[in-house]
Amino acid sequence: MRQGAEGRESDVFAAVELCETRAKILEAKSRTLKHPILCSKAKQKPPKNWSFKMGLKDECGVCGIFRPENLESDSTASSMAYFALVSLQHRGQESAGIVASDGQTLKLKKEMGLVGDVFHKEDFEELKGRIAIGHVRYATAGGRTIENAQPMLNSFKLGSIALAHNGQLVNYEPLREMLEDSGSTFNSTSDTEVILKLIARSYKKGIENAIHGTMQLIKGSYALCILTQDSLIGVRDPNGIRPLCLGKLPEVDGKPGGYILASESCAIDSVNGELIRDIKPGEIIIINKDGIHSSSIDVKNRKQTCVFEYVYFSRPDSVIDGIPVQEARYRMGQALALESFVEADVVVGVPDSGIGAAMGYSKASGIPYVTGIVKNKYIGRTFIAPTQKERENMVFVKLNAISSDLRGKKVVVIDDSIVRGTTSRRLVQILRRAGAKEVHFRVSSPPVKFPCHLGIDTPSKNELISSMHEVDEICKEIGADTLAFISLDGMIKALGGDSFCKGCFNGEYPV
């Protein structure tokens, strides 16, 4: 005999309560370990659906657009989301998607590929509505398939909800298992679908309560853009690991233009918006016809923004948690020069994220800055090449030297990080081939010694060159005349505070 709707709902919420109980038990057990994910006692290994590739990989980018009802056009939300995603393309190049709401129905378009390849003019006629969210993806948890592309959309008895997520859950597998035990089925291998189903299952309590309850269950890093029929919602994890900011859209004929949520402020700039503020750690911000409503879960820990947002991930024209990215990189370069000065003729930066630090190093050292290295912006992703040898050789295609800047000179080259050492070795070869007399390698971040489980696709520990070798050994391996990294203290001082996750450098993670 089939259960009635009321009975099914009762079972659903009982299952959610069971999930909450199990999660609390799991958390209590983990407190006995120094770190439940990385400690050897915990049988150290990443989730089975992680896919590690060479080097540090970009994260994901999220955005959301809310337009008031009194504006004439009903398609501008999705088109503005498109431009925001283009500006966030550096955060993910594998897939792109947009969901739009017309107040009644949520419509989704997502495909594998770059934003400009996925969306066409006719798509925006289908994606009509005043509210939209968008996503660009680089896969961490979950494989590179259309099923794992975002945003993800879930339609159920009480309505529809869409979710775009940047981050990584550390308790993804036990939560998924709990949900499956309670009757849930999954269409993807992404941790995003776990978040979506947890919210949907508690939707009867109201969207805000559902999100609050979900945040009590999930552990890890997350910046979320959530779409319902009539609301745009932004959520940031209690540690503020992943960035999310709020902006105001320009007025239209003297009327308020609405609001934008985005991973970086450069996306706000791309639609001629104005940055208002960053979403606070643990904050839920709901935007609808009534305005902006903010609430927060109890935040016990201090903010721990991923420091690699400043080192590598974010665009130089972005501002993350009040810190201009280019300024941060410039100061790190200055600190690097003070810590590891070397006599040289010119300073060059590895495009793009090494340029700001190179300019700072030049200023502090008095050594002239030259372009020196150019980047081919149309090169495909290096992991596509079928063999390791081919992947390594693609560095020669991606980067090239300007011989007239370097020939016969002692060169200081500044890069943002060294992961495996493959790119660094090829880079030194490129500089020497261009006629550099000496190559002094300087790195604007400390040695990367620990893999990240919070949304950065880093190799396993035994593949991280700094985890297995001392600095002089790495120097010999990459073929440089000298090598030096900025100290952890030097980097933190350059950033003007210590409210950052530094786990990849010291093994100490906030989650």
C-alpha positions in Angstrom: 0.0 0.0 0.0 1.4 3.4 -1.0 2.0 6.0 1.6 0.2 9.3 1.5 2.1 12.5 0.9 2.0 13.4 4.6 3.5 10.0 5.5 6.3 10.3 3.0 7.2 13.8 4.2 7.3 12.5 7.8 9.8 9.8 6.7 11.9 12.3 4.9 12.3 14.5 7.9 13.0 11.6 10.1 15.7 10.6 7.8 17.2 14.1 7.9 17.2 13.9 11.7 19.0 10.6 11.5 21.6 12.2 9.2 22.1 15.0 11.7 22.6 12.5 14.6 25.1 10.4 12.6 27.0 13.5 11.6 27.3 14.6 15.2 28.6 11.2 16.2 31.1 11.2 13.3 32.3 14.7 14.4 32.7 13.6 18.0 34.8 10.7 17.0 37.0 12.9 14.8 37.9 15.1 17.7 40.3 12.4 19.0 42.4 12.8 15.9 44.7 15.7 15.3 43.2 16.0 11.8 40.5 13.5 10.7 41.4 13.7 7.0 45.1 13.9 7.0 46.2 12.0 10.1 47.8 8.7 9.5 45.5 7.1 12.1 42.6 8.1 9.9 44.0 6.0 7.0 45.1 9.0 5.0 43.6 9.1 1.6 41.5 11.5 -0.4 37.9 10.8 -1.2 37.8 8.1 -3.9 36.3 10.3 -6.5 39.0 13.0 -6.3 41.1 13.4 -9.4 44.6 14.8 -8.9 46.4 16.3 -11.9 49.7 18.1 -12.3 50.1 21.4 -10.6 47.7 23.7 -8.7 44.4 23.9 -10.5 41.9 26.7 -10.5 38.8 26.4 -8.3 35.2 27.1 -9.4 33.5 30.5 -9.8 29.9 31.3 -8.8 27.7 34.3 -9.4 24.1 35.4 -8.9 22.0 38.2 -10.3 18.8 39.7 -8.9 16.9 42.3 -10.9 13.8 44.2 -9.5 10.3 43.6 -10.9 9.9 47.2 -12.1 12.6 46.9 -14.8 11.4 46.3 -18.3 13.7 43.5 -19.6 13.2 40.0 -18.2 16.3 38.5 -19.8 19.0 40.7 -18.4 19.6 38.5 -15.4 21.0 35.6 -17.4 22.9 37.9 -19.8 24.5 39.7 -16.9 25.4 36.3 -15.3 27.0 35.4 -18.6 29.4 38.4 -18.4 30.1 37.7 -14.8 31.1 34.2 -15.6 33.3 35.4 -18.4 35.2 37.4 -15.9 35.5 34.4 -13.6 36.6 32.0 -16.4 40.1 31.8 -14.8 38.5 29.9 -11.9 37.3 27.0 -14.1 37.4 26.0 -17.7 35.8 22.6 -17.8 32.1 23.5 -17.8 29.7 26.4 -17.5 26.1 26.8 -16.7 23.3 29.3 -15.8 19.9 28.8 -14.2 17.3 31.6 -14.5 13.9 32.1 -12.7 10.9 33.9 -14.2 9.1 33.7 -10.8 7.4 30.4 -11.7 9.9 28.2 -13.4 13.6 27.6 -13.2 15.3 26.9 -16.5 18.9 25.5 -16.9 21.5 25.5 -19.5 24.9 23.9 -18.9 27.5 22.2 -21.0 31.1 21.2 -21.0 33.5 23.9 -22.3 34.2 27.6 -21.9 31.5 30.2 -21.2 31.8 31.7 -24.7 31.4 28.2 -26.3 28.5 27.1 -24.1 26.2 30.1 -24.5 24.7 31.6 -27.6 22.3 34.5 -28.3 19.3 32.3 -28.6 20.0 30.8 -25.1 19.1 34.0 -23.4 15.7 34.0 -24.9 15.1 30.7 -23.2 16.7 31.8 -19.9 14.3 34.6 -19.2 13.7 35.8 -15.7 14.7 38.5 -13.2 17.0 36.2 -11.2 19.8 33.9 -12.3 22.9 32.1 -10.9 25.9 30.9 -12.8 28.9 28.6 -12.4 32.2 27.8 -14.1 33.8 24.6 -12.9 37.1 23.0 -12.4 36.5 19.5 -11.0 37.8 18.6 -7.5 35.3 16.2 -6.1 33.5 14.4 -8.9 34.6 13.5 -12.4 34.7 15.7 -15.5 31.2 14.9 -16.9 28.1 16.9 -17.8 26.3 15.2 -14.8 28.7 17.0 -12.5 28.5 20.4 -14.2 26.8 23.1 -12.3 24.5 24.8 -11.4 22.5 21.8 -10.2 18.7 22.0 -10.3 16.3 20.0 -8.1 12.5 20.1 -8.6 10.3 18.6 -5.9 6.8 18.8 -4.4 7.3 22.2 -2.7 9.0 23.9 -5.6 12.4 24.0 -7.3 15.9 25.0 -6.1 19.2 25.5 -8.0 22.7 25.6 -6.5 26.1 26.7 -7.6 29.0 25.7 -5.3 32.7 26.7 -5.0 34.5 24.5 -2.5 34.9 21.0 -1.2 33.2 19.0 1.6 35.4 16.9 3.7 32.5 14.8 4.9 30.9 14.3 1.5 31.1 10.5 1.5 29.5 9.8 4.9 26.7 12.4 4.2 26.0 10.8 0.8 25.9 7.4 2.3 23.5 8.6 5.0 21.2 10.1 2.3 21.3 7.0 0.2 20.4 4.9 3.2 17.4 7.1 3.7 16.2 6.6 0.1 17.9 9.4 -1.9 19.2 8.7 -5.3 22.0 10.7 -7.0 22.6 11.7 -10.6 26.2 12.8 -10.1 29.4 12.2 -8.1 29.7 15.8 -7.0 29.5 17.0 -3.3 27.3 19.8 -4.6 24.4 17.4 -5.1 24.7 16.4 -1.4 24.2 20.0 -0.3 21.3 20.5 -2.7 19.5 17.4 -1.4 20.0 18.3 2.2 18.5 21.7 1.6 15.6 20.3 -0.4 14.7 17.7 2.2 14.3 20.4 4.9 12.6 22.9 2.5 9.3 22.5 4.3 10.8 24.4 7.3 11.5 27.4 5.0 14.5 28.0 2.9 16.4 29.9 5.5 15.9 27.2 8.2 16.8 24.6 5.6 20.1 26.3 4.9 20.8 26.8 8.5 20.2 23.1 9.2 22.4 22.1 6.2 25.2 24.2 7.4 25.2 22.4 10.7 25.7 19.1 8.8 28.3 19.9 6.1 32.0 20.4 6.9 34.5 21.9 4.6 34.8 24.9 2.3 31.9 26.4 0.4 30.6 29.6 -1.2 27.1 29.0 -2.5 24.7 30.8 -4.8 21.2 29.5 -4.4 18.2 30.2 -6.6 14.5 29.7 -5.8 11.5 30.9 -7.8 11.7 34.4 -6.1 15.0 34.7 -4.2 18.7 34.8 -4.7 20.7 33.5 -1.8 24.4 33.6 -0.9 26.1 31.5 1.7 29.7 31.4 2.9 31.2 28.7 5.1 31.9 29.4 8.8 35.6 29.8 8.2 35.2 32.0 5.1 37.6 29.8 3.2 36.1 30.4 -0.2 35.4 34.0 -1.2 32.0 35.5 -1.9 31.1 39.2 -2.2 28.0 41.3 -2.7 27.6 44.2 -5.2 25.0 46.7 -6.3 24.0 46.8 -10.0 23.8 50.2 -11.8 20.5 52.1 -11.8 18.2 51.9 -14.9 16.3 55.1 -15.7 16.8 56.2 -12.1 15.5 53.0 -10.7 17.6 50.6 -8.5 19.2 48.0 -10.7 19.4 45.1 -8.2 22.2 43.1 -6.8 25.0 40.7 -7.7 26.8 37.9 -5.8 30.1 36.7 -7.1 33.3 34.8 -6.1 35.4 37.8 -7.0 34.8 41.6 -7.3 36.1 41.6 -10.9 32.7 40.0 -11.8 30.9 42.9 -10.2 33.1 45.3 -12.3 32.3 43.4 -15.5 28.6 44.4 -15.2 29.4 48.0 -14.1 28.4 47.2 -10.6 29.7 48.5 -7.3 31.2 46.4 -4.6 29.3 46.6 -1.3 31.0 44.1 0.9 32.2 40.6 1.3 29.8 38.0 2.7 30.9 37.2 6.2 32.0 33.7 7.4 28.9 31.7 8.3 26.5 34.3 6.8 23.3 33.6 4.8 22.2 36.5 2.7 18.7 36.4 1.1 17.8 38.8 -1.7 14.1 39.1 -2.8 11.4 41.7 -3.4 11.5 42.7 0.2 15.2 43.7 0.0 18.3 42.0 1.7 18.0 39.8 4.7 21.1 38.6 6.6 21.5 35.9 9.2 24.4 33.8 10.4 25.1 30.5 12.1 27.1 30.5 15.3 30.7 31.1 14.2 33.2 29.9 16.8 36.4 30.0 14.7 38.1 33.0 13.2 38.1 33.7 9.5 40.5 31.5 7.5 40.4 32.7 3.9 42.4 30.5 1.5 45.7 32.3 1.2 46.1 31.0 -2.4 43.4 33.4 -3.4 46.1 36.1 -3.1 49.0 34.0 -4.3 47.4 32.5 -7.4 43.7 32.0 -7.9 42.1 35.4 -8.0 42.5 38.0 -10.8 44.8 40.8 -9.9 42.0 43.4 -10.3 39.9 41.7 -7.6 39.5 42.6 -4.0 39.1 39.7 -1.6 38.0 40.4 2.0 39.1 44.0 1.7 42.6 43.2 0.4 43.4 44.2 -3.3 45.0 41.1 -4.8 47.5 43.0 -7.0 48.6 45.0 -3.9 49.0 41.8 -1.9 51.2 40.2 -4.6 53.3 43.4 -4.9 54.0 43.4 -1.1 54.9 39.7 -1.2 57.4 40.4 -3.9 58.9 43.2 -1.8 59.1 40.9 1.2 60.7 38.2 -1.0 63.4 40.7 -2.1 64.2 41.6 1.5 64.5 38.0 2.5 66.4 36.6 -0.6 68.2 39.4 -2.5 70.5 38.3 -5.2 72.7 40.4 -7.6 71.1 40.4 -11.0 70.5 42.5 -14.1 66.7 42.1 -14.6 63.6 40.8 -12.8 60.8 39.0 -14.7 57.5 37.5 -13.6 55.8 34.3 -14.7 52.5 35.3 -16.2 50.0 36.0 -14.9 50.1 35.6 -11.1 53.8 36.1 -10.8 53.9 39.5 -12.4 52.7 41.6 -9.4 55.3 39.9 -7.1 58.0 40.5 -9.7 57.2 44.2 -9.8 57.4 44.3 -6.0 60.7 42.5 -6.0 62.0 44.9 -8.6 61.0 47.9 -6.5 62.5 46.7 -3.3 65.7 45.4 -4.8 66.3 48.2 -7.3 66.8 45.7 -10.1 65.0 46.7 -13.3 61.7 44.9 -14.2 61.3 43.6 -17.8 58.6 41.6 -19.4 60.9 38.8 -20.2 58.2 36.0 -20.5 55.0 36.0 -22.6 52.1 33.6 -22.2 50.1 32.0 -25.0 46.5 32.5 -23.7 45.1 30.2 -26.3 46.9 27.0 -25.2 44.8 24.1 -24.1 44.9 22.6 -20.6 48.1 20.6 -20.1 46.4 17.6 -18.6 44.7 16.9 -22.0 47.9 15.7 -23.4 48.0 11.9 -23.3 51.5 11.3 -21.9 53.5 12.9 -19.1 56.3 13.8 -21.5 53.8 15.6 -23.8 52.3 17.5 -20.8 55.7 18.7 -19.8 56.6 19.8 -23.3 53.4 21.8 -23.6 55.0 24.3 -21.2 57.2 25.3 -24.1 54.1 26.2 -26.0 52.4 27.9 -23.1 55.4 30.2 -22.2 58.1 31.8 -24.2 60.9 34.2 -23.5 61.8 37.5 -25.0 65.5 37.1 -25.9 66.2 40.8 -26.2 65.2 41.2 -22.6 67.3 38.4 -21.3 70.3 37.6 -23.5 73.6 37.7 -21.6 71.9 38.8 -18.3 71.6 37.6 -14.8 67.9 37.0 -14.4 65.7 36.8 -11.3 62.4 35.0 -12.2 59.5 35.2 -9.9 56.8 32.6 -9.8 53.8 32.2 -7.5 54.5 28.6 -6.4 56.3 25.3 -7.1 54.2 22.2 -7.0 55.8 19.2 -8.8 58.6 21.2 -10.2 57.9 20.3 -13.8 56.9 23.7 -15.0 59.7 25.4 -13.1 62.3 23.1 -14.7 60.9 23.8 -18.2 60.8 27.5 -17.4 64.5 27.6 -16.5 65.2 25.8 -19.7 63.2 28.4 -21.7 65.2 31.3 -20.0 68.5 29.7 -20.7 67.6 29.0 -24.3 66.8 32.7 -24.6 70.4 33.5 -23.6 70.1 34.1 -19.8 73.5 34.1 -18.3 72.2 33.1 -14.8 68.7 32.1 -13.6 67.8 32.9 -10.0 64.4 31.4 -9.1 62.3 33.1 -6.5 58.9 32.0 -5.3 56.3 34.4 -3.7 54.7 31.6 -1.6 56.3 29.2 0.9 57.0 25.6 -0.1 53.8 23.6 -0.8 54.2 20.6 1.4 50.7 19.3 2.1 47.8 18.4 -0.2 44.6 20.4 0.1 41.2 18.8 0.8 39.3 22.1 0.8 38.8 22.8 -2.9 42.3 23.0 -4.5 43.3 20.1 -6.7 46.8 19.5 -5.5 48.8 16.3 -6.0 49.3 13.8 -3.3 52.0 14.5 -0.7 54.6 12.3 -2.2 54.2 14.2 -5.5 54.8 17.6 -4.0 58.5 18.3 -4.6 58.9 20.5 -1.5 57.4 17.7 0.7 60.1 15.3 -0.5 63.2 17.5 -1.0 65.1 20.3 0.6 65.5 23.7 -1.2 69.0 23.0 -2.5 67.8 19.7 -3.9 64.9 21.4 -5.7 67.2 24.0 -7.0 69.3 21.3 -8.6 66.3 19.5 -9.9 64.9 22.5 -11.7 68.3 23.6 -13.0 68.4 27.1 -11.4 71.5 28.8 -10.2 69.8 29.7 -6.9 66.3 29.2 -5.4 64.5 30.8 -2.5 60.9 30.8 -1.2 59.3 33.6 0.8 58.9 32.6 4.5 55.5 31.9 5.9 55.9 34.8 8.3 57.1 37.1 5.5 54.0 36.3 3.4 51.6 36.8 6.3 53.2 40.1 7.2 52.9 41.2 3.6 49.2 40.4 3.7 48.7 42.5 6.8 47.3 39.9 9.1 46.9 36.2 9.9 43.3 35.4 9.0 44.2 32.8 6.4 44.1 29.1 5.8 47.8 28.1 5.4 47.3 24.3 5.4 49.2 23.6 2.2 52.2 25.2 3.8 52.1 24.0 7.4 49.5 21.2 7.4 47.2 23.0 9.8 43.7 23.2 8.3 40.6 25.0 9.8 38.4 22.0 9.0 
